[in-house]
Structures are given as C-alpha cells and as structure tokens.
Amino acid sequence: MDAARTLTTLTTTTTRRRRSERFDRCPLDPTTHSAAVTGRFHLTEGDHAIALADPFDLPDWLGTEPVTWTATTALTGGPLVAGELAGRSGQVEALDLLACDAAYPRPMLGEDERHQAHQAWQFGEVLLVAYDGRTTAAMPGSEFTANEACEVIRRVAKAVGASPAHFTVAIAL
C-alpha cells in the first residue's frame, strides 16, 4: 500500500514539475495584447509565446457593427499574416492569421495547438490564440491564399456572433 501511495505522489510531483517547466503565466504586455488569455502560455521553437484566446473576450463592437479586416503584411510573406480589424466607429483590434502547419524554418505551433486548430476547422470554426501577444486566428495549412484568408475571417465573424456579411476583407496586392 505504501509503495502505491509513493508511486502516485512521485507521478503527481513529476507531472507538476514538467508542466511548470513548460507552462507559466503569460507575460504579455496588456497594452498590446488584444484578447484575454484563457489558457497558460508556453514557448515553441523560436521562443514565441502561445496561449489560447477566447472569442468572447474580444470587444463587443466586433459583433454589433460593420468591421473591416485589413492585412498589413502580404499573404505571400509566409505563414503569419499581420492584420487588424477596424470598426466603423474607429475602434481597432489586432488580428493576425496563422497557417499552423508551417514547420520550416521552425514550427509555428506546438502539436497540441495544431491538433486543436485542425479540429476547430473540421467543425467549421477557427482556433484563436495569442501569438506573441497578438490575437491570431489559426487555420490548417502552410500558407494563405486570398480565399483562405476570407474563410478565416468568415469563421472569426461566426466566433464573435456576427453575421459574416458585416465583415469586409481588404488585402493589398
């Protein structure tokens, strides 16, 4: 009986230690972080802070007024496309797009987050994460086309409870 209790204690302690080595509170700057972090963060290869984000923590105006998502970097620039959501009344919210399967020169997301992104996509949803302190919508794939960017934004609109017809996508050529 004592051996079983000791084994359970050792397993629990080791699991906590492993988790504490990988996870900690997210050290994101609240002035640049746009969505509340719901999970704990960890660092992927390349030291990028990743945490799950909750669409319900995004501003209410995203679901109540017309919104335009504008890409601030080119779609062909790699798996991460920087962008921002702008409301008609002047509010701005950072929203980047991330192709989560890109693995060269380093993985963009860990295996767990990639799995969650694929699962959400399979069910017609999109996974929102905080990637280096910015709200980011992750989709399966390794790069973006214009159609895929539009589909991600359509799913973001659905996530915040807005009609996709109220969202416009602006991509510079």
Secondary structure, DSSP 8 states (H G I E B T S, - for coil): -HHHHHHHHHHHHHHHHHHHHH-B-----TTT--S-B-S-BEE-TT--EEEEB-GGGS-GGGGTS-EEEEESS-GGG-SEE-EEEEETTS-EEE-EEEETT--SSS-SS-HHHHHHHHHHHHTT--EEEEETTEEEEEESSSS--HHHHHHHHHHHHHHTT--GGGEEEE---
